[in-house]
Amino acid sequence: DKGIPIRVGANLGSFRERPANVVEALVQSVLKEIEILEGVNFEDIVVSIKASDVMTTIKANEIIAK
């Protein structure tokens, strides 16, 4: 363990089609990546969630912070 974090994230622009529930899709995408990393005992994770709409970005980040 070298203490080097890995960044995982979701960006609305990365979805092929706009999801019906954008906030939920962003959160679930990131949680899936976190689950994979934690499954191999990697816990030094930095999360980034972005959307073109500020309120969507804020809501998704508030949920993931909990």
Secondary structure, 3 states (H helix, E strand, C coil): CCCCCEEEEEEHHHCCCCCCCHHHHHHHHHHHHHHHHHHCCCCCEEEEEECCCHHHHHHHHHHHHC
